[in-house]
Amino acid sequence: MFSTVPAGTVENFLKPENKDMLIDILTYHVVSGKIMASDVVKVESAQSLMGQSIKVNVTGGKVMVNNASVVATDVAASNGAIHVIDAVIMSKQ
């Protein structure tokens, strides 16, 4: 997934002075609760832990979140479920 971001971007995120930016990016990828794939197809957006909305679009059985395709769903985790996407998504903030 991080291979899709421009060269040097990840290194820039890891600098101490960019800690808040990294936290924003990571929490933008997380939604509170256990939301399974069967739930995702019923919504048009989801509220991220960052506080920004993530657009959800289902077309022809393909699920997109913002500009990323969902490539795996319902991966069990101790604190919920993981849905794997093929890109880093960024808020419009």
C-alpha positions in Angstrom: 0.0 0.0 0.0 2.7 2.5 0.9 4.4 1.8 -2.5 1.7 3.9 -4.0 2.8 7.1 -2.3 5.5 9.3 -3.9 9.1 8.5 -3.1 10.2 10.1 0.2 6.7 10.6 1.6 6.9 7.8 4.1 10.2 9.0 5.4 8.8 12.5 5.7 5.8 11.1 7.8 8.3 9.5 10.2 10.1 12.7 11.1 9.4 13.8 14.7 8.1 17.2 13.5 5.5 15.4 11.4 4.1 13.2 14.2 0.7 14.9 14.2 0.4 14.5 10.4 1.2 10.8 10.7 -1.4 10.3 13.4 -4.0 12.0 11.3 -3.2 9.8 8.3 -3.3 6.6 10.3 -6.5 7.5 12.2 -8.2 8.4 9.0 -7.9 4.8 8.0 -9.8 3.6 11.2 -13.5 3.5 11.9 -14.9 2.9 15.3 -16.7 -0.4 15.9 -16.8 -3.7 14.2 -18.1 -3.1 10.7 -18.3 -6.1 8.5 -18.4 -6.2 4.7 -22.2 -6.8 4.7 -22.6 -3.5 6.6 -20.3 -1.5 4.4 -22.4 -2.1 1.3 -25.3 -0.4 3.0 -23.6 3.0 3.6 -22.3 5.9 1.6 -19.8 7.2 4.1 -18.1 6.3 7.4 -16.7 8.6 10.1 -13.0 8.0 10.7 -11.4 8.2 14.1 -9.7 11.3 12.8 -13.1 12.9 12.6 -13.3 13.2 8.8 -15.8 11.3 6.5 -14.6 8.5 4.3 -16.6 8.1 1.1 -17.9 4.5 0.5 -19.0 3.5 -3.0 -20.2 0.1 -4.2 -20.5 -0.5 -7.9 -20.9 -3.9 -9.5 -19.8 -5.7 -6.4 -16.6 -3.6 -6.2 -16.2 -1.5 -3.0 -14.2 1.7 -3.0 -13.3 3.9 -0.1 -12.3 7.3 -1.4 -9.9 6.4 -4.2 -8.9 3.0 -2.9 -10.3 -0.4 -3.8 -11.1 -2.9 -1.1 -9.2 -6.0 -1.9 -9.9 -8.2 1.2 -12.7 -8.0 3.7 -13.6 -9.2 7.2 -10.1 -10.0 8.4 -10.6 -10.9 12.0 -8.8 -8.8 14.5 -8.9 -8.7 18.3 -10.4 -5.2 18.3 -12.7 -5.5 15.2 -12.4 -6.3 11.6 -9.9 -5.2 8.9 -10.8 -4.4 5.3 -7.6 -4.3 3.2 -7.4 -1.5 0.6 -4.9 -1.0 -2.2 -3.9 2.6 -1.5 -3.2 5.1 1.2 -6.3 7.4 1.6 -6.0 11.0 2.5 -8.5 13.3 4.1 -9.6 16.5 2.2 -8.6 18.6 5.2 
